[in-house]
């Protein structure tokens, strides 16, 4: 079962495993949303979109539709 970034709970950390390159904006890739990097979900906006994450010490807002395209492994 693949877990996506959209399923991460507030405060949880995860490692990016894979993503659909056609669905990820180039800006996110440039900011470090790449396989092997750690992400943390900081906050979810009202109505669930966007998600606020930290990756490579940068705070990033990411759309829910985009987050569903990023496979992760939760760090326990």
PyMOL CGO cylinders between C-alpha atoms (Angstrom):
from pymol import cmd
from pymol.cgo import CYLINDER

trace = [
    CYLINDER, 0.00, 0.00, 0.00, 1.41, 3.37, -1.03, 0.3, 1, 1, 1, 1, 1, 1,
    CYLINDER, 1.41, 3.37, -1.03, 1.11, 6.19, 1.45, 0.3, 1, 1, 1, 1, 1, 1,
    CYLINDER, 1.11, 6.19, 1.45, 1.09, 9.67, -0.02, 0.3, 1, 1, 1, 1, 1, 1,
    CYLINDER, 1.09, 9.67, -0.02, 2.04, 13.04, 1.36, 0.3, 1, 1, 1, 1, 1, 1,
    CYLINDER, 2.04, 13.04, 1.36, -1.68, 13.88, 1.47, 0.3, 1, 1, 1, 1, 1, 1,
    CYLINDER, -1.68, 13.88, 1.47, -2.15, 11.20, 4.17, 0.3, 1, 1, 1, 1, 1, 1,
    CYLINDER, -2.15, 11.20, 4.17, 0.54, 12.55, 6.50, 0.3, 1, 1, 1, 1, 1, 1,
    CYLINDER, 0.54, 12.55, 6.50, -0.72, 13.78, 9.87, 0.3, 1, 1, 1, 1, 1, 1,
    CYLINDER, -0.72, 13.78, 9.87, 0.29, 17.12, 11.38, 0.3, 1, 1, 1, 1, 1, 1,
    CYLINDER, 0.29, 17.12, 11.38, 3.74, 16.87, 12.97, 0.3, 1, 1, 1, 1, 1, 1,
    CYLINDER, 3.74, 16.87, 12.97, 4.65, 13.57, 11.28, 0.3, 1, 1, 1, 1, 1, 1,
    CYLINDER, 4.65, 13.57, 11.28, 7.89, 13.17, 9.38, 0.3, 1, 1, 1, 1, 1, 1,
    CYLINDER, 7.89, 13.17, 9.38, 8.44, 11.08, 6.28, 0.3, 1, 1, 1, 1, 1, 1,
    CYLINDER, 8.44, 11.08, 6.28, 10.93, 10.32, 3.56, 0.3, 1, 1, 1, 1, 1, 1,
    CYLINDER, 10.93, 10.32, 3.56, 9.91, 10.96, -0.05, 0.3, 1, 1, 1, 1, 1, 1,
    CYLINDER, 9.91, 10.96, -0.05, 10.03, 7.65, -1.95, 0.3, 1, 1, 1, 1, 1, 1,
    CYLINDER, 10.03, 7.65, -1.95, 8.69, 8.39, -5.42, 0.3, 1, 1, 1, 1, 1, 1,
    CYLINDER, 8.69, 8.39, -5.42, 6.43, 10.76, -7.33, 0.3, 1, 1, 1, 1, 1, 1,
    CYLINDER, 6.43, 10.76, -7.33, 4.76, 11.28, -10.68, 0.3, 1, 1, 1, 1, 1, 1,
    CYLINDER, 4.76, 11.28, -10.68, 7.19, 13.64, -12.42, 0.3, 1, 1, 1, 1, 1, 1,
    CYLINDER, 7.19, 13.64, -12.42, 4.47, 14.90, -14.76, 0.3, 1, 1, 1, 1, 1, 1,
    CYLINDER, 4.47, 14.90, -14.76, 2.32, 16.11, -11.85, 0.3, 1, 1, 1, 1, 1, 1,
    CYLINDER, 2.32, 16.11, -11.85, 4.98, 17.85, -9.74, 0.3, 1, 1, 1, 1, 1, 1,
    CYLINDER, 4.98, 17.85, -9.74, 5.75, 21.52, -10.48, 0.3, 1, 1, 1, 1, 1, 1,
    CYLINDER, 5.75, 21.52, -10.48, 9.39, 22.24, -11.28, 0.3, 1, 1, 1, 1, 1, 1,
    CYLINDER, 9.39, 22.24, -11.28, 9.52, 24.76, -8.42, 0.3, 1, 1, 1, 1, 1, 1,
    CYLINDER, 9.52, 24.76, -8.42, 8.90, 21.98, -5.87, 0.3, 1, 1, 1, 1, 1, 1,
    CYLINDER, 8.90, 21.98, -5.87, 11.71, 19.90, -7.35, 0.3, 1, 1, 1, 1, 1, 1,
    CYLINDER, 11.71, 19.90, -7.35, 14.04, 22.90, -7.15, 0.3, 1, 1, 1, 1, 1, 1,
    CYLINDER, 14.04, 22.90, -7.15, 13.13, 23.39, -3.48, 0.3, 1, 1, 1, 1, 1, 1,
    CYLINDER, 13.13, 23.39, -3.48, 14.12, 19.80, -2.65, 0.3, 1, 1, 1, 1, 1, 1,
    CYLINDER, 14.12, 19.80, -2.65, 10.98, 17.69, -3.01, 0.3, 1, 1, 1, 1, 1, 1,
    CYLINDER, 10.98, 17.69, -3.01, 13.06, 14.79, -4.27, 0.3, 1, 1, 1, 1, 1, 1,
    CYLINDER, 13.06, 14.79, -4.27, 13.26, 11.09, -3.35, 0.3, 1, 1, 1, 1, 1, 1,
    CYLINDER, 13.26, 11.09, -3.35, 15.31, 10.54, -0.20, 0.3, 1, 1, 1, 1, 1, 1,
    CYLINDER, 15.31, 10.54, -0.20, 14.56, 13.93, 1.35, 0.3, 1, 1, 1, 1, 1, 1,
    CYLINDER, 14.56, 13.93, 1.35, 12.72, 14.29, 4.64, 0.3, 1, 1, 1, 1, 1, 1,
    CYLINDER, 12.72, 14.29, 4.64, 9.42, 16.19, 4.85, 0.3, 1, 1, 1, 1, 1, 1,
    CYLINDER, 9.42, 16.19, 4.85, 7.37, 17.26, 7.85, 0.3, 1, 1, 1, 1, 1, 1,
    CYLINDER, 7.37, 17.26, 7.85, 3.72, 18.30, 7.75, 0.3, 1, 1, 1, 1, 1, 1,
    CYLINDER, 3.72, 18.30, 7.75, 3.47, 21.57, 9.66, 0.3, 1, 1, 1, 1, 1, 1,
    CYLINDER, 3.47, 21.57, 9.66, -0.12, 22.61, 9.11, 0.3, 1, 1, 1, 1, 1, 1,
    CYLINDER, -0.12, 22.61, 9.11, -3.20, 22.00, 7.00, 0.3, 1, 1, 1, 1, 1, 1,
    CYLINDER, -3.20, 22.00, 7.00, -5.18, 25.03, 5.86, 0.3, 1, 1, 1, 1, 1, 1,
    CYLINDER, -5.18, 25.03, 5.86, -8.92, 25.25, 6.51, 0.3, 1, 1, 1, 1, 1, 1,
    CYLINDER, -8.92, 25.25, 6.51, -10.87, 22.95, 4.19, 0.3, 1, 1, 1, 1, 1, 1,
    CYLINDER, -10.87, 22.95, 4.19, -7.75, 20.76, 3.82, 0.3, 1, 1, 1, 1, 1, 1,
    CYLINDER, -7.75, 20.76, 3.82, -5.95, 22.60, 1.02, 0.3, 1, 1, 1, 1, 1, 1,
    CYLINDER, -5.95, 22.60, 1.02, -3.09, 23.61, 0.82, 0.3, 1, 1, 1, 1, 1, 1,
    CYLINDER, -3.09, 23.61, 0.82, -0.73, 21.65, 3.07, 0.3, 1, 1, 1, 1, 1, 1,
    CYLINDER, -0.73, 21.65, 3.07, 2.21, 23.42, 4.67, 0.3, 1, 1, 1, 1, 1, 1,
    CYLINDER, 2.21, 23.42, 4.67, 5.34, 21.29, 4.80, 0.3, 1, 1, 1, 1, 1, 1,
    CYLINDER, 5.34, 21.29, 4.80, 9.00, 21.72, 5.52, 0.3, 1, 1, 1, 1, 1, 1,
    CYLINDER, 9.00, 21.72, 5.52, 11.59, 20.17, 3.21, 0.3, 1, 1, 1, 1, 1, 1,
    CYLINDER, 11.59, 20.17, 3.21, 15.32, 21.02, 3.16, 0.3, 1, 1, 1, 1, 1, 1,
    CYLINDER, 15.32, 21.02, 3.16, 14.71, 23.65, 5.87, 0.3, 1, 1, 1, 1, 1, 1,
    CYLINDER, 14.71, 23.65, 5.87, 12.26, 25.47, 3.58, 0.3, 1, 1, 1, 1, 1, 1,
    CYLINDER, 12.26, 25.47, 3.58, 8.59, 26.01, 4.33, 0.3, 1, 1, 1, 1, 1, 1,
    CYLINDER, 8.59, 26.01, 4.33, 6.45, 25.12, 1.33, 0.3, 1, 1, 1, 1, 1, 1,
    CYLINDER, 6.45, 25.12, 1.33, 2.72, 25.29, 0.61, 0.3, 1, 1, 1, 1, 1, 1,
    CYLINDER, 2.72, 25.29, 0.61, 1.66, 22.37, -1.56, 0.3, 1, 1, 1, 1, 1, 1,
    CYLINDER, 1.66, 22.37, -1.56, -1.72, 21.70, -3.13, 0.3, 1, 1, 1, 1, 1, 1,
    CYLINDER, -1.72, 21.70, -3.13, -3.57, 18.60, -1.97, 0.3, 1, 1, 1, 1, 1, 1,
    CYLINDER, -3.57, 18.60, -1.97, -3.79, 17.30, -5.55, 0.3, 1, 1, 1, 1, 1, 1,
    CYLINDER, -3.79, 17.30, -5.55, -0.01, 17.51, -5.86, 0.3, 1, 1, 1, 1, 1, 1,
    CYLINDER, -0.01, 17.51, -5.86, 0.53, 15.90, -2.44, 0.3, 1, 1, 1, 1, 1, 1,
    CYLINDER, 0.53, 15.90, -2.44, -1.48, 12.88, -3.60, 0.3, 1, 1, 1, 1, 1, 1,
    CYLINDER, -1.48, 12.88, -3.60, 1.16, 12.26, -6.30, 0.3, 1, 1, 1, 1, 1, 1,
    CYLINDER, 1.16, 12.26, -6.30, 4.09, 12.02, -3.84, 0.3, 1, 1, 1, 1, 1, 1,
    CYLINDER, 4.09, 12.02, -3.84, 4.70, 8.59, -2.26, 0.3, 1, 1, 1, 1, 1, 1,
    CYLINDER, 4.70, 8.59, -2.26, 6.30, 8.62, 1.18, 0.3, 1, 1, 1, 1, 1, 1,
    CYLINDER, 6.30, 8.62, 1.18, 7.52, 6.35, 3.97, 0.3, 1, 1, 1, 1, 1, 1,
    CYLINDER, 7.52, 6.35, 3.97, 6.62, 7.58, 7.45, 0.3, 1, 1, 1, 1, 1, 1,
    CYLINDER, 6.62, 7.58, 7.45, 9.48, 7.87, 9.94, 0.3, 1, 1, 1, 1, 1, 1,
    CYLINDER, 9.48, 7.87, 9.94, 8.59, 6.22, 13.23, 0.3, 1, 1, 1, 1, 1, 1,
]
cmd.load_cgo(trace, "trace")
